[in-house]
């Protein structure tokens, strides 16, 4: 949907007579360039059968001083390593 909106804006601007269309930069959405990969986290919360979620990860990050000035660009991704292991990998785009 966003790409269609950007293409519409691009076509509109290129069709204006007062703008030199050769000097218009191609529009695109921002793409995260920095990420943090956390390994070795239990997939299930201790003493429960509840899996860790991105909402839980966000709350933990908000309460940790090292992430005070960090802005998340996307929700954290929680991936279970294996169906037989209780381990997760967490990807955080900052």
N, C-alpha and C positions, 0 to 999 in steps of 0.2 A: 504494500500500500504506500509506504513512504517513497519507494523508488518511483512509483507512478506519479506521485506529487512532485518529486524533484524533476522528473522528465517534463512534466507540464510546465513548470516554472522555467526550465531551460528553453523549451520551445517558444514560450511567450517572449522571453527576453531576446532570443535570437531573431525574432520576427519584428522587433522594434527597429525603426529606421534610424533613430538617433544614437544607437549604440553600435560600436564597431564589434561585430560578432566574432571576429577572429581573435579578439583579446579576452573573450569570456572563458573563465575556467570551468571545467566540468564539475557539476555539483555532486556531492556524495555525502552520505551519513558518516558521522564520526565512528571510528573503529577503535576499540580498546587496544592499547599497545602494551599495557603492563598487566601482569596477572601474577597471582600467588597460587602455588599448588601445595596443598597440605596433605601429607601422607601419614599413615599409621593411626588414623582416628577410628575408634570403634563405630561400626555402622548402627548398632543398637545401643540405646541409652542404658547405662549400667543398671542392673537389677530390674529391667523392664523388657517388654517386647516391642517397644516403640523405636522406630528408626529415626535417625537424625535427619533433620530437614533444613532447608535453606533458611527458614524463619529462625530456627534455633541458632544457626551459624551467625546470622545477622545480629541477634541479641548478644551473643558472646563477643562479636567484634566491637559492638557499641560499648561494651563494658570494659574493654581492654585498652589501656592508655596508649599503646603503641599505634592504634588505629584512630586516634583522635582526629587527625587532619586528613584522613583517607575518605574519599568519596567512592562508593561502589557504583560502577556503571551498569551492572546487571546483577540479578539475584545470584547468589552463590550456587554452584552446581555440585550436588552430592552424588557420587557414583560408587556403587558397591563394587568392590574389587572382584569378588567371586561369589557364586551362590553358596559355596561351602565355607567361606571365611567371613568372620565378623569384622571386616576392615573396610574403610571408605577412603576415597580420594575426594578432596574438596578443591574446586577451582573457584578463585575469586578474581574477578576483573576489576581493576582499580584505575 
